[in-house]
Protein backbone atom coordinates (compact mmCIF):
# COMPACT_ATOMS: atom_id res chain seq x y z
CA UNK A 1 0.00 0.00 0.00
CA UNK A 2 1.48 3.37 -0.93
CA UNK A 3 2.34 5.93 1.69
CA UNK A 4 1.06 9.44 1.13
CA UNK A 5 2.50 12.61 2.59
CA UNK A 6 0.55 14.87 4.91
CA UNK A 7 1.12 18.43 6.06
CA UNK A 8 -0.71 21.13 4.32
CA UNK A 9 0.21 24.53 5.75
CA UNK A 10 -2.41 24.33 8.52
CA UNK A 11 -1.16 20.96 9.75
CA UNK A 12 2.46 22.08 9.58
CA UNK A 13 1.68 25.18 11.61
CA UNK A 14 -0.15 23.16 14.23
CA UNK A 15 2.66 20.62 14.56
CA UNK A 16 5.41 23.20 14.82
CA UNK A 17 3.52 25.40 17.26
CA UNK A 18 2.76 22.50 19.56
CA UNK A 19 6.27 21.13 19.35
CA UNK A 20 7.61 24.53 20.38
CA UNK A 21 5.09 24.76 23.21
CA UNK A 22 5.93 21.36 24.70
CA UNK A 23 6.73 21.80 28.39
CA UNK A 24 9.14 19.81 30.52
CA UNK A 25 8.02 16.59 32.18
CA UNK A 26 9.45 14.31 34.80
CA UNK A 27 8.65 11.74 37.41
CA UNK A 28 8.58 11.30 41.13
CA UNK A 29 11.39 8.76 41.32
CA UNK A 30 14.58 10.81 41.04
CA UNK A 31 18.00 9.81 42.24
CA UNK A 32 20.42 7.05 41.44
CA UNK A 33 19.70 3.39 41.91
CA UNK A 34 22.24 0.68 42.61
CA UNK A 35 24.54 -0.86 40.05
CA UNK A 36 26.81 2.11 39.45
CA UNK A 37 26.48 4.78 36.81
CA UNK A 38 27.89 5.36 33.36
CA UNK A 39 31.44 4.07 33.01
CA UNK A 40 31.07 1.96 36.17
CA UNK A 41 28.59 -0.22 34.29
CA UNK A 42 30.90 -0.85 31.34
CA UNK A 43 32.22 -4.43 31.50
CA UNK A 44 32.55 -5.15 27.79
CA UNK A 45 29.11 -6.77 27.38
CA UNK A 46 26.09 -4.72 26.33
CA UNK A 47 23.13 -5.53 28.59
CA UNK A 48 19.47 -4.57 28.20
CA UNK A 49 16.52 -4.48 30.56
CA UNK A 50 12.93 -3.43 30.08
CA UNK A 51 10.15 -1.79 32.06
CA UNK A 52 7.01 -2.68 30.11
CA UNK A 53 3.37 -3.53 30.93
CA UNK A 54 3.08 -7.16 32.00
CA UNK A 55 -0.08 -6.19 33.90
CA UNK A 56 -2.38 -3.14 34.03
CA UNK A 57 -4.39 -1.21 31.46
CA UNK A 58 -1.67 -1.30 28.82
CA UNK A 59 -0.84 -5.00 29.17
CA UNK A 60 -1.83 -5.70 25.49
CA UNK A 61 1.10 -3.45 24.48
CA UNK A 62 3.61 -5.46 26.49
CA UNK A 63 4.11 -8.65 24.44
CA UNK A 64 4.77 -6.99 21.06
CA UNK A 65 7.34 -4.72 22.67
CA UNK A 66 9.34 -7.26 24.63
CA UNK A 67 9.14 -9.80 21.83
CA UNK A 68 10.42 -7.17 19.38
CA UNK A 69 13.29 -6.43 21.77
CA UNK A 70 14.14 -10.13 22.00
CA UNK A 71 13.91 -10.48 18.22
CA UNK A 72 16.28 -7.55 17.73
CA UNK A 73 18.75 -9.06 20.21
CA UNK A 74 18.61 -12.39 18.39
CA UNK A 75 19.35 -10.67 15.07
CA UNK A 76 22.25 -8.76 16.61
CA UNK A 77 23.70 -11.91 18.16
CA UNK A 78 23.32 -13.80 14.87
CA UNK A 79 25.40 -11.03 13.27
CA UNK A 80 28.21 -11.55 15.79
CA UNK A 81 26.97 -9.53 18.76
CA UNK A 82 28.30 -6.16 19.90
CA UNK A 83 32.07 -5.75 19.94
CA UNK A 84 32.29 -9.49 19.39
CA UNK A 85 30.22 -10.41 22.46
CA UNK A 86 26.71 -11.82 22.60
CA UNK A 87 24.00 -9.74 24.26
CA UNK A 88 22.58 -11.72 27.21
CA UNK A 89 18.89 -12.29 27.84
CA UNK A 90 17.01 -9.06 28.47
CA UNK A 91 16.14 -8.34 32.12
CA UNK A 92 12.35 -8.15 32.48
CA UNK A 93 10.17 -6.01 34.74
CA UNK A 94 6.59 -4.72 34.89
CA UNK A 95 5.48 -1.09 34.70
CA UNK A 96 1.95 -2.25 35.68
CA UNK A 97 0.26 1.08 34.94
CA UNK A 98 1.32 2.20 38.40
CA UNK A 99 4.02 4.80 39.05
CA UNK A 100 5.20 3.24 42.30
CA UNK A 101 5.44 -0.23 40.78
CA UNK A 102 7.22 1.15 37.70
CA UNK A 103 9.77 2.92 39.91
CA UNK A 104 10.42 -0.28 41.90
CA UNK A 105 10.79 -2.21 38.66
CA UNK A 106 13.29 0.31 37.35
CA UNK A 107 15.32 -0.11 40.55
CA UNK A 108 15.41 -3.89 40.08
CA UNK A 109 16.55 -3.60 36.48
CA UNK A 110 19.17 -0.99 37.30
CA UNK A 111 20.50 -3.24 40.05
CA UNK A 112 21.09 -5.88 37.35
CA UNK A 113 23.82 -3.60 35.98
CA UNK A 114 22.17 -3.02 32.60
CA UNK A 115 23.50 -0.44 30.15
CA UNK A 116 20.13 0.40 28.59
CA UNK A 117 16.46 0.15 29.51
CA UNK A 118 13.64 -0.25 26.99
CA UNK A 119 10.41 1.45 28.09
CA UNK A 120 8.31 2.45 29.68
CA UNK A 121 5.37 1.92 27.33
CA UNK A 122 3.17 4.64 28.81
CA UNK A 123 4.40 8.22 28.77
CA UNK A 124 3.21 8.64 32.35
CA UNK A 125 5.20 5.64 33.51
CA UNK A 126 8.29 7.04 31.81
CA UNK A 127 7.64 10.22 33.76
CA UNK A 128 7.84 8.11 36.92
CA UNK A 129 11.18 6.47 36.09
CA UNK A 130 13.12 8.72 33.72
CA UNK A 131 14.85 10.71 36.47
CA UNK A 132 15.87 7.48 38.17
CA UNK A 133 17.15 5.78 35.00
CA UNK A 134 18.97 8.72 33.45
CA UNK A 135 20.22 9.85 36.85
CA UNK A 136 21.93 6.47 37.12
CA UNK A 137 23.70 7.18 33.83
CA UNK A 138 21.77 4.52 31.89
CA UNK A 139 20.37 4.92 28.38
CA UNK A 140 16.57 4.77 28.18
CA UNK A 141 14.66 4.30 24.92
CA UNK A 142 10.90 3.97 24.52
CA UNK A 143 9.20 2.72 21.40
CA UNK A 144 5.76 3.98 22.40
CA UNK A 145 6.09 7.22 24.40
CA UNK A 146 4.31 9.96 22.43
CA UNK A 147 3.54 12.65 25.03
CA UNK A 148 4.75 16.08 23.97
CA UNK A 149 6.01 16.85 27.48
CA UNK A 150 8.82 14.34 27.00
CA UNK A 151 10.39 16.48 24.28
CA UNK A 152 11.98 18.65 26.96
CA UNK A 153 12.47 16.20 29.83
CA UNK A 154 15.64 16.87 31.83
CA UNK A 155 17.53 13.67 31.02
CA UNK A 156 21.25 14.56 30.70
CA UNK A 157 21.02 13.26 27.13
CA UNK A 158 20.21 9.66 28.15
CA UNK A 159 16.50 9.45 27.16
CA UNK A 160 15.44 8.70 23.58
CA UNK A 161 12.29 7.56 21.85
CA UNK A 162 11.61 6.04 18.45
CA UNK A 163 7.88 6.80 18.64
CA UNK A 164 6.98 10.26 17.31
CA UNK A 165 5.63 13.06 19.49
CA UNK A 166 1.89 13.66 19.46
CA UNK A 167 2.72 17.09 18.08
CA UNK A 168 2.87 15.13 14.81
CA UNK A 169 -0.11 12.82 15.34
CA UNK A 170 -2.69 15.48 16.23
CA UNK A 171 -2.62 17.08 12.76
CA UNK A 172 -2.75 13.65 11.12
CA UNK A 173 -5.87 12.69 13.08
CA UNK A 174 -7.48 16.08 12.44
CA UNK A 175 -6.72 15.83 8.73
CA UNK A 176 -8.44 12.44 8.58
CA UNK A 177 -11.56 13.77 10.30
CA UNK A 178 -11.74 16.85 8.09
CA UNK A 179 -11.12 14.88 4.88
CA UNK A 180 -14.05 12.64 5.76
CA UNK A 181 -16.29 15.71 5.66
CA UNK A 182 -16.91 16.38 9.37
CA UNK A 183 -16.97 19.93 10.70
CA UNK A 184 -18.38 19.72 14.27
CA UNK A 185 -16.20 17.52 16.45
CA UNK A 186 -16.18 16.44 20.09
CA UNK A 187 -12.67 15.67 21.35
CA UNK A 188 -12.23 13.85 24.66
CA UNK A 189 -9.22 12.16 26.20
CA UNK A 190 -7.44 10.92 29.27
CA UNK A 191 -6.31 13.53 31.78
CA UNK A 192 -2.68 12.41 31.66
CA UNK A 193 0.36 13.57 29.69
CA UNK A 194 -0.59 11.44 26.68
CA UNK A 195 -4.26 12.41 26.62
CA UNK A 196 -3.83 16.10 27.32
CA UNK A 197 -1.12 16.52 24.71
CA UNK A 198 -2.90 14.65 21.92
CA UNK A 199 -6.23 16.30 22.67
CA UNK A 200 -4.57 19.72 22.50
CA UNK A 201 -2.75 19.05 19.23
CA UNK A 202 -5.87 17.55 17.63
CA UNK A 203 -8.10 20.42 18.74
CA UNK A 204 -5.64 23.03 17.47
CA UNK A 205 -5.33 21.33 14.08
CA UNK A 206 -9.12 20.98 13.76
CA UNK A 207 -9.67 24.64 14.55
CA UNK A 208 -6.88 25.66 12.18
CA UNK A 209 -8.81 23.78 9.49
CA UNK A 210 -12.01 25.69 10.27
CA UNK A 211 -13.85 22.97 12.18
CA UNK A 212 -15.93 23.63 15.30
CA UNK A 213 -14.80 21.77 18.41
CA UNK A 214 -18.01 21.44 20.40
CA UNK A 215 -16.45 19.40 23.22
CA UNK A 216 -12.84 19.70 24.41
CA UNK A 217 -12.60 17.66 27.58
CA UNK A 218 -10.30 15.34 29.51
CA UNK A 219 -11.38 12.76 32.08
CA UNK A 220 -9.94 10.73 34.94
CA UNK A 221 -8.97 7.39 33.35
CA UNK A 222 -9.35 5.67 36.73
CA UNK A 223 -12.97 6.77 37.22
CA UNK A 224 -15.51 4.06 38.04
CA UNK A 225 -17.67 5.11 35.11
CA UNK A 226 -17.56 7.57 32.23
CA UNK A 227 -21.23 8.53 32.04
CA UNK A 228 -20.46 12.26 32.32
CA UNK A 229 -18.08 12.13 29.33
CA UNK A 230 -20.61 10.22 27.23
CA UNK A 231 -23.36 12.67 28.20
CA UNK A 232 -21.23 15.64 27.16
CA UNK A 233 -20.73 14.14 23.73
CA UNK A 234 -24.41 13.28 23.35
CA UNK A 235 -25.58 16.72 24.50
CA UNK A 236 -23.27 18.50 22.04
CA UNK A 237 -24.77 16.61 19.06
CA UNK A 238 -21.50 16.66 17.04
CA UNK A 239 -21.18 15.03 13.65
CA UNK A 240 -17.93 13.34 14.78
CA UNK A 241 -16.08 12.45 17.97
CA UNK A 242 -12.38 11.76 18.62
CA UNK A 243 -11.55 9.58 21.61
CA UNK A 244 -8.00 9.63 23.04
CA UNK A 245 -8.10 6.59 25.30
CA UNK A 246 -6.55 3.31 26.27
CA UNK A 247 -8.44 0.29 27.61
CA UNK A 248 -11.10 2.43 29.29
CA UNK A 249 -12.11 3.62 25.84
CA UNK A 250 -14.07 0.39 25.45
CA UNK A 251 -16.36 1.43 28.29
CA UNK A 252 -16.78 4.91 26.82
CA UNK A 253 -17.62 3.44 23.42
CA UNK A 254 -20.25 1.22 25.04
CA UNK A 255 -21.89 4.30 26.51
CA UNK A 256 -21.67 6.23 23.24
CA UNK A 257 -23.38 3.41 21.35
CA UNK A 258 -26.15 3.21 23.94
CA UNK A 259 -26.60 7.01 23.78
CA UNK A 260 -26.93 7.15 20.00
CA UNK A 261 -23.50 8.64 19.29
CA UNK A 262 -21.66 5.46 18.33
CA UNK A 263 -19.91 4.66 15.03
CA UNK A 264 -23.20 3.88 13.30
CA UNK A 265 -24.57 7.32 14.24
CA UNK A 266 -21.65 9.76 13.87
CA UNK A 267 -18.03 9.64 12.79
CA UNK A 268 -16.03 8.08 15.62
CA UNK A 269 -12.22 8.20 15.68
CA UNK A 270 -9.49 6.93 17.95
CA UNK A 271 -5.71 7.13 18.17
CA UNK A 272 -2.97 4.63 18.95
CA UNK A 273 -4.46 3.66 22.31
CA UNK A 274 -7.50 2.16 20.59
CA UNK A 275 -5.77 0.55 17.59
CA UNK A 276 -6.31 -2.85 19.16
CA UNK A 277 -7.67 -6.02 17.55
CA UNK A 278 -9.38 -6.90 20.84
CA UNK A 279 -11.32 -3.62 21.12
CA UNK A 280 -14.50 -4.93 19.39
CA UNK A 281 -14.97 -7.73 21.93
CA UNK A 282 -14.07 -5.38 24.78
CA UNK A 283 -16.95 -3.16 23.71
CA UNK A 284 -19.35 -6.07 23.12
CA UNK A 285 -18.57 -9.76 23.22
CA UNK A 286 -22.02 -10.51 21.80
CA UNK A 287 -21.78 -7.97 18.97
CA UNK A 288 -18.18 -7.10 18.06
CA UNK A 289 -19.50 -5.46 14.90
CA UNK A 290 -21.00 -2.69 17.04
CA UNK A 291 -17.92 -0.53 16.41
CA UNK A 292 -17.89 -1.14 12.66
CA UNK A 293 -17.15 2.19 10.98
CA UNK A 294 -14.87 3.52 13.70
CA UNK A 295 -11.55 4.82 12.33
CA UNK A 296 -8.33 6.25 13.73
CA UNK A 297 -4.62 6.90 13.41
CA UNK A 298 -1.59 5.36 15.08
CA UNK A 299 2.17 5.46 14.58
CA UNK A 300 3.02 2.43 12.49
CA UNK A 301 5.42 1.14 9.91
CA UNK A 302 4.44 0.15 6.39
CA UNK A 303 6.73 -2.87 6.63
CA UNK A 304 4.93 -6.20 6.11
CA UNK A 305 8.19 -8.14 5.81
CA UNK A 306 9.19 -7.17 9.34
CA UNK A 307 5.83 -8.21 10.76
CA UNK A 308 6.04 -11.56 8.96
CA UNK A 309 9.48 -12.24 10.42
CA UNK A 310 8.42 -11.14 13.90
CA UNK A 311 5.44 -13.51 13.77
CA UNK A 312 7.80 -16.34 12.82
CA UNK A 313 9.98 -15.46 15.80
CA UNK A 314 6.98 -15.15 18.14
CA UNK A 315 4.00 -17.02 16.63
CA UNK A 316 1.64 -16.36 19.55
CA UNK A 317 1.69 -12.56 19.23
CA UNK A 318 -1.85 -11.19 18.97
CA UNK A 319 -0.86 -7.61 18.14
CA UNK A 320 2.26 -5.93 16.81
CA UNK A 321 1.65 -2.33 17.83
CA UNK A 322 4.90 -0.43 18.52
CA UNK A 323 6.98 -3.56 17.82
CA UNK A 324 8.97 -1.89 14.99
CA UNK A 325 9.76 1.12 17.17
CA UNK A 326 11.09 -1.08 20.00
CA UNK A 327 13.13 -3.16 17.55
CA UNK A 328 14.71 0.10 16.39
CA UNK A 329 15.45 1.15 19.98
CA UNK A 330 17.47 -2.01 20.58
CA UNK A 331 19.21 -1.98 17.21
CA UNK A 332 20.14 1.69 17.43
CA UNK A 333 21.57 1.30 20.93
CA UNK A 334 23.62 -1.68 19.76
CA UNK A 335 24.92 0.26 16.76
CA UNK A 336 25.80 3.16 19.06
CA UNK A 337 27.81 0.80 21.23
CA UNK A 338 29.61 -0.41 18.10
CA UNK A 339 30.33 3.18 17.04
CA UNK A 340 31.53 4.04 20.55
CA UNK A 341 33.51 0.78 20.77
CA UNK A 342 32.16 0.47 24.29
CA UNK A 343 29.13 -0.57 26.32
CA UNK A 344 29.60 2.52 28.51
CA UNK A 345 26.18 4.28 28.45
CA UNK A 346 27.83 7.70 28.63
CA UNK A 347 29.56 6.95 25.32
CA UNK A 348 26.58 5.18 23.75
CA UNK A 349 24.23 8.13 24.27
CA UNK A 350 26.63 10.49 22.49
CA UNK A 351 26.41 8.39 19.31
CA UNK A 352 22.65 7.80 19.09
CA UNK A 353 21.38 10.95 17.37
CA UNK A 354 24.15 11.10 14.78
CA UNK A 355 23.58 7.52 13.60
CA UNK A 356 20.07 8.38 12.36
CA UNK A 357 20.98 11.02 9.77
CA UNK A 358 23.57 12.53 7.42
CA UNK A 359 25.42 9.33 6.62
CA UNK A 360 25.33 6.31 4.34
CA UNK A 361 21.92 4.67 4.61
CA UNK A 362 21.61 1.16 6.00
CA UNK A 363 18.65 -0.82 7.30
CA UNK A 364 19.94 -3.68 9.46
CA UNK A 365 22.38 -4.16 12.30
CA UNK A 366 24.62 -6.36 10.16
CA UNK A 367 24.77 -3.95 7.23
CA UNK A 368 25.24 -0.90 9.42
CA UNK A 369 27.93 -2.60 11.49
CA UNK A 370 29.82 -3.48 8.30
CA UNK A 371 29.81 0.19 7.30
CA UNK A 372 30.96 1.25 10.77
CA UNK A 373 33.79 -1.27 10.58
CA UNK A 374 34.89 0.43 7.34
CA UNK A 375 34.94 3.79 9.12
CA UNK A 376 31.81 5.12 7.38
CA UNK A 377 29.24 7.49 8.84
CA UNK A 378 25.85 5.77 8.81
CA UNK A 379 22.20 6.78 8.65
CA UNK A 380 20.17 3.96 10.20
CA UNK A 381 16.74 3.74 8.58
CA UNK A 382 14.89 1.40 10.91
CA UNK A 383 12.08 -1.07 10.42
CA UNK A 384 9.76 1.70 11.64
CA UNK A 385 11.06 3.97 8.86
CA UNK A 386 13.59 6.81 8.71
CA UNK A 387 14.19 8.23 12.19
CA UNK A 388 16.09 11.46 11.51
CA UNK A 389 16.38 12.25 15.22
CA UNK A 390 16.13 15.80 16.45
CA UNK A 391 18.72 17.07 18.91
CA UNK A 392 16.56 15.85 21.81
CA UNK A 393 16.58 12.27 20.53
CA UNK A 394 13.19 11.75 18.92
CA UNK A 395 11.98 11.29 15.33
CA UNK A 396 11.50 14.42 13.25
CA UNK A 397 9.40 12.46 10.75
CA UNK A 398 6.86 9.67 11.17
CA UNK A 399 4.59 7.25 9.37
CA UNK A 400 1.05 6.81 10.65
CA UNK A 401 -1.39 4.02 9.93
CA UNK A 402 -4.98 4.95 9.22
CA UNK A 403 -7.10 2.12 10.59
CA UNK A 404 -10.76 1.18 10.41
CA UNK A 405 -12.95 -1.40 12.12
CA UNK A 406 -14.91 -3.12 9.39
CA UNK A 407 -17.46 -5.95 9.26
CA UNK A 408 -17.75 -7.86 12.56
CA UNK A 409 -15.20 -5.49 14.05
CA UNK A 410 -12.20 -6.60 11.99
CA UNK A 411 -9.32 -4.14 12.28
CA UNK A 412 -7.93 -3.15 8.89
CA UNK A 413 -5.21 -0.73 7.82
CA UNK A 414 -6.67 1.49 5.11
CA UNK A 415 -3.83 3.93 4.46
CA UNK A 416 -0.39 5.14 5.51
CA UNK A 417 0.35 8.83 5.97
CA UNK A 418 3.80 10.38 6.24
CA UNK A 419 4.11 13.33 8.60
CA UNK A 420 7.17 15.45 7.93
CA UNK A 421 6.98 19.07 9.15
CA UNK A 422 10.33 19.88 7.56
CA UNK A 423 8.94 19.45 4.06
Residue, then its C-alpha position, 0 to 999 in steps of 0.5 A: x500500500x502506498x504511503x502518502x505525505x501529509x502536512x498542508x500549511x495548517x497541519x504544519x503550523x499546528x505541529x510546529x507550534x505545539x512542538x515549540x510549546x511542549x513543556x518539561x516533564x518528569x517523574x517522582x522517582x529521582x536519584x540514582x539506583x544501585x549498580x553504578x552509573x555510566x562508566x562503572x557499568x561498562x564491563x565489555x558486554x552490552x546488557x538490556x533491561x525493560x520496564x514494560x506492561x506485563x499487567x495493568x491497562x496497557x498489558x496488550x502493548x507489552x508482548x509486542x514490545x518485549x518480543x520485538x526487543x528479544x527479536x532484535x537481540x537475536x538478530x544482533x547476536x546472529x550477526x556476531x553480537x556487539x564488539x564481538x560479544x553476545x548480548x545476554x537475555x534481556x532483564x524483564x520487569x513490569x510497569x503495571x500502569x502504576x508509578x510506584x510499581x514502575x519505579x520499583x521495577x526500574x530499581x530492580x533492572x538498574x541493580x542488574x547492571x544493565x546499560x540500557x532500559x527499553x520502556x516504559x510503554x506509557x508516557x506517564x510511567x516514563x515520567x515516573x522512572x526517567x529521572x531514576x534511570x537517566x540519573x543512574x547514567x543509563x540509556x533509556x529508549x521507549x518505542x511507544x512514548x508519544x507525550x509532547x512533554x517528553x520532548x523537553x524532559x531533563x535527562x542529561x542526554x540519556x532518554x530517547x524515543x523512536x515513537x513520534x511526538x503527538x505534536x505530529x499525530x494530532x494534525x494527522x488525526x485532524x486531517x483524517x476527520x476533516x477529509x471525511x467531511x466532518x466539521x463539528x467535532x467532540x474531542x475527549x481524552x485521558x487527563x494524563x500527559x498522553x491524553x492532554x497533549x494529543x487532545x490539545x494538538x488535535x483540537x488546534x489542528x481541527x480549529x486551524x482547518x475551520x472545524x468547530x470543536x463542540x467538546x474539548x474535555x479530559x477525564x480521569x482514566x481511573x474513574x468508576x464510570x464515564x457517564x459524564x463524558x458520554x453525556x457531554x458528547x451526546x448533548x453536544x450533538x457533534x457530527x464526529x467524535x475523537x476519543x484519546x483513550x486506552x483500555x477504558x475507551x471500550x467502556x466509553x464506546x459502550x456508553x456512546x453506542x447506547x446514547x446514540x452517538x456510536x460509530x453507526x450514528x456519527x463519525x467516531x475516531x481513535x488514536x494509537x491507544x484504541x488501535x487494538x484487535x481486541x477492542x471490538x470484543x471489549x466493547x461487546x462480546x455478543x456484537x463485536x461489529x458494534x464498532x464497525x465504521x470507527x476509524x483512527x490513526x496510530x504510529x506504524x510502519x508500512x513494513x509487512x516483511x518485518x511483521x512476517x518475520x516477527x510472527x515467525x519469531x513469536x507465533x503467539x503474538x496477537x498484536x504488533x503495535x509499537x513492535x517496529x519502534x522497540x526493535x529500532x530502539x534495541x538496534x540503534x543502541x547496539x549500533x551506538x555501542x559499536x560506534x563508541x567501541x564500548x558498552x559505557x552508556x555515557x559513550x553510547x548516548x553520544x552516538x545515538x542521534x548522529x547515527x540516524x541522519x547525514x550518513x550512508x543509509x543502512x537498514x539492518x544491524x549487520x549492514x550498518x555494522x559493516x559500514x561502521x567497521x569500514x569507518x563510514x558514517x551511517x544513517x540507520x533507517x529502521x524497520x519503523x522507517x527513517x528516524x532522523x532524530x532531532x537534537x533531543x533524541x526523537x523522530x523528526x518524521x513519522x509514518x502513521x497508519x490509518x485504521x478502520x474497524x470493518x465488518x464484525x469489528x475486523x481491524x484493517x489498515x486502510x492507508x499510511x500517511x507520512x508526517x514530515x513538518x520539515x517538508 
